[in-house]
């Protein structure tokens, strides 16, 4: 399994992975901004989902891009992990980079709901806003655990190759059977099995296997993946929508079902088929500038795009009393660009203010971090993020709940932050590094052995 050189830009980055990440963030933002159907009357905000309109579920097969987010993350983590000297420092750096942008979000939203209510804003829409601001933190909670598992999954990849994904797929199917037959709560195990499998596909791309596929082979993978998805949706127990819908008895996303793996195959095949076109697009000067700007702010854009939506809804719906048009109507299509444009302006302002927490570089050294501290940091921070995702930043029945969750996240960050981040490990600005062709399987084995020697082997 000899690695090959990635298709890279002049900046030493894999342009295909860069553009996948950028387009996925754009898809997430666009979908979340266009989904809400809102109306406000007598202090009560009514919410609906435009994608619940008849037939619109098919859109989610392309716009539900979390499979590709984890795929791109897997490629990024593989590229950077196999080039480091210290597994502990790599984990510490990755975890710290992931958690740092959460601090300003938590600082704002722990206080803002109470300030708004004290100023006379009705509590019900404020409660909804506080929940929305915290909901998307589920991704960070799961991705944090995936990062913590990367040294182990890296070792398993080099030992067992594609069989790892096969085992994870069997585990996810088993969980689904138990979920439908025994208890829905069992389904949350798939938050690891499904997304670890998608992450593992990124390993196969980074190590050269998937990068060499022809357009025909990639197209066949897309047809197979989407075909399996259609079969299990129309003849199985899975809903057609790839996002959770209001009132639906089952969600394919919360927690994820095994159908997300067939969707991963379909989307991955489609992206690989389009790879030559996307790679050429990524080489254009304007695209290079946009990708570089977005690459340094992906987490900020993700964390603050829903608060930007909250501001727009607060002004437009609550403040001016303008309800959302009926989804799919001519008025809806006419208003959508204005809605997105206004929300984009707010997001640009928020990114300007809070993006520094992600783009700031610190070249100071840090003391060695023990494996125990790293594991404890991952567990604490992941638990806190899950609590915020489930409860939001405002809980009338338990006002100290959000404070506890935020303290857990901060504790995790402090355990790994130390005094700074070594410049050699600053992977934020160049997370998708091409690796010299001289690094062969023997080099990967050496790093794998080092991972075991530092206490992260299975």
ZITAFEN-V600007 format. One record per backbone hydrogen bond with DSSP energy under -1.0 kcal/mol. CO is the residue of the C=O (numbers start at 1). NH is the residue of the N-H. If there is no record, write none. Layout:
# ZITAFEN-V600007
co={CO CO}
nh={NH NH}
This chain:
# ZITAFEN-V600007
co={9 12 13 13 14 15 16 17 18 19 20 21 22 23 24 25 26 27 28 29 30 31 35 38 39 41 44 46 48 49 50 53 55 56 57 58 59 59 60 63 65 66 67 68 69 70 71 72 73 74 75 76 77 78 81 86 87 88 89 90 91 92 93 94 95 96 99 100 102 103 104 105 106 108 111 112 113 114 115 116 117 122 123 124 125 126 127 128 129 130 131 134 135 136 137 138 139 140 141 142 143 144 145 147 149 150 151 152 153 154 155 156 157 160 161 162 163 164 165 166 167 168 169 170 171 172 173 174 175 176 177 178 178 183 184 185 186 187 188 189 189 190 192 193 194 195 196 197 200 201 202 203 204 205 210 214 215 216 217 218 219 220 221 222 223 224 225 226 227 228 229 230 231 232 245 252 257 258 259 260 261 262 263 264 265 266 267 268 269 270 274 275 276 277 278 281 284 285 286 287 288 289 290 291 292 294 297 298 299 300 301 304 305 306 307 308 309 310 311 312 313 313 314 315 316 326 329 330 331 332 335 336 337 338 339 340 341 342 343 344 345 346 347 348 349 350 351 354 355 355 356 370 371 372 373 374 375 376 377 378 379 380 381 382 383 384 385 386 387 388 398 400 401 402 403 404 405 406 407 408 409 410 411 413 422 423 425 432 436 438 440 441 442 443 444 445 446 447 448 449 450 451 452}
nh={12 434 9 15 18 19 20 21 22 23 24 25 26 27 28 29 30 31 32 33 34 35 50 324 46 44 41 39 37 52 53 56 58 59 60 61 62 63 64 65 69 70 71 72 73 74 75 76 77 78 79 80 81 82 84 90 91 92 93 94 95 96 97 98 99 100 102 103 106 107 108 109 110 112 115 116 117 118 119 121 120 126 127 128 129 130 131 132 133 393 135 137 138 139 141 142 143 144 145 146 147 148 149 150 153 154 155 156 157 158 159 160 161 163 164 166 167 168 169 170 171 172 173 174 175 176 177 178 179 180 181 182 183 186 187 188 189 190 191 192 193 194 196 197 198 199 200 201 204 205 206 207 210 208 213 218 219 220 221 222 223 224 225 226 227 228 229 230 231 232 233 234 235 238 248 257 260 261 263 264 265 266 267 268 269 270 271 272 273 274 278 279 280 281 282 284 288 289 290 291 292 293 294 295 296 297 301 302 303 304 305 308 309 310 311 312 313 314 315 316 317 318 319 320 322 329 333 334 335 336 339 340 341 342 343 344 345 346 347 348 349 350 351 352 353 354 355 357 358 359 360 374 375 376 377 378 379 380 381 382 383 384 385 386 387 388 389 390 391 392 401 404 405 406 407 408 409 410 411 412 413 414 415 417 425 426 427 14 439 440 444 445 446 447 448 449 450 451 452 453 454 456 455}
